[in-house]
Every structure is written in structure tokens, then in C-alpha cells.
Amino acid sequence: MTPSPHIDPPLVLIADDEPNILLSLEFLMKREGLRTCVAADGTQALAAVQRERPDLVLLDVMMPGKSGFEVCQAVRADEALAATRILMLTAKGRETDVAKGLALGADAYITKPFSTRDLVERVRALLAEAGTRSGR
């Protein structure tokens, strides 16, 4: 019997300009056994997606540099990044904002404040979807 190859846990990019949110989301994702990387603005977030190729991006909408909407649009426009799952996290909870995020290609949209349990469930579901699509 050959040993199974080591498989890294999924990588989650957390993009938010609020340091406290960044820290708490990073702690939460690590507690769930996921690898993390962080970005403090939209420009950093897009560069990190291109460099790190995360399985999932937790993306704030209102950030300096580029908005989460702009980052989402850029990721979706790049064929090499098309499989990246995007979960938008935002205080902008109006129906038009949610519709815009989903129209630009976000896989899910959660408004702040949110329950950590709901967020973890949504992250798990999106990563499971990504795994079945990419054959991981």
C-alpha cells in the first residue's frame, strides 16, 4: 500500500481594509483548518489572487485602491482565475448592491454584521463546490 500524497488544505484570501475584521477572519479560517493570506486593499487583493491562486476569496466591497466589485470583475475576466470562488462581505446590504456583486460574478454575498457560523457554513459549501468542479 502506497502512502497517500500530502494534500494542502484550501487557501483562503481575506481582503478587507479593517484590521480588526482581517484579524478575526484570519483566526476563524485558520481555526477551520484552512490556509490564509490577507490583503488590506483592493489593489493588494487582486495582486494576491493572481500570485497566490486562492481557492476562495473573502472580499470586502468598500476598500481603497480598487473596490471589491472591481476586484471581482477583474478576477472573472481572467480565464486563468475563473475557478476562484468569491464570497463578498460587505456592509452594503441593499438589494441593488447584492445584485451588482452577483452580476459581476461573486459566488455568494454576506452582509456585515454576520454570524461566524453562517460564514463558516458558506465557506465550507463554496469550497466543496470548488473541489467538485476542479476535481480536487
Secondary structure as the mmCIF struct_conf table of DSSP 4:
data_model
#
loop_
_struct_conf.conf_type_id
_struct_conf.id
_struct_conf.beg_label_comp_id
_struct_conf.beg_label_asym_id
_struct_conf.beg_label_seq_id
_struct_conf.end_label_comp_id
_struct_conf.end_label_asym_id
_struct_conf.end_label_seq_id
HELX_LH_PP_P HELX_LH_PP_P1 THR A 2 HIS A 6
HELX_LH_PP_P HELX_LH_PP_P2 ASP A 8 PRO A 10
STRN STRN1 LEU A 11 ALA A 15
BEND BEND1 ASP A 17 ASP A 17
HELX_RH_AL_P HELX_RH_AL_P1 PRO A 19 ARG A 31
TURN_TY1_P TURN_TY1_P1 GLU A 32 GLY A 33
STRN STRN2 ARG A 35 ALA A 39
BEND BEND2 ALA A 40 ASP A 41
HELX_RH_AL_P HELX_RH_AL_P2 GLY A 42 GLU A 52
BEND BEND3 ASP A 55 ASP A 55
STRN STRN3 LEU A 56 ASP A 60
BEND BEND4 VAL A 61 MET A 62
BEND BEND5 PRO A 64 LYS A 66
HELX_RH_AL_P HELX_RH_AL_P3 GLY A 68 ALA A 77
HELX_RH_3T_P HELX_RH_3T_P1 GLU A 79 LEU A 81
TURN_TY1_P TURN_TY1_P2 ALA A 82 ALA A 83
STRN STRN4 ARG A 85 THR A 90
BEND BEND6 ALA A 91 ALA A 91
BEND BEND7 ARG A 94 ARG A 94
HELX_RH_AL_P HELX_RH_AL_P4 GLU A 95 ALA A 103
TURN_TY1_P TURN_TY1_P3 LEU A 104 GLY A 105
BEND BEND8 ASP A 107 ASP A 107
STRN STRN5 ALA A 108 THR A 111
BEND BEND9 LYS A 112 PRO A 113
HELX_RH_AL_P HELX_RH_AL_P5 THR A 116 SER A 134
TURN_TY1_P TURN_TY1_P4 GLY A 135 GLY A 135
#
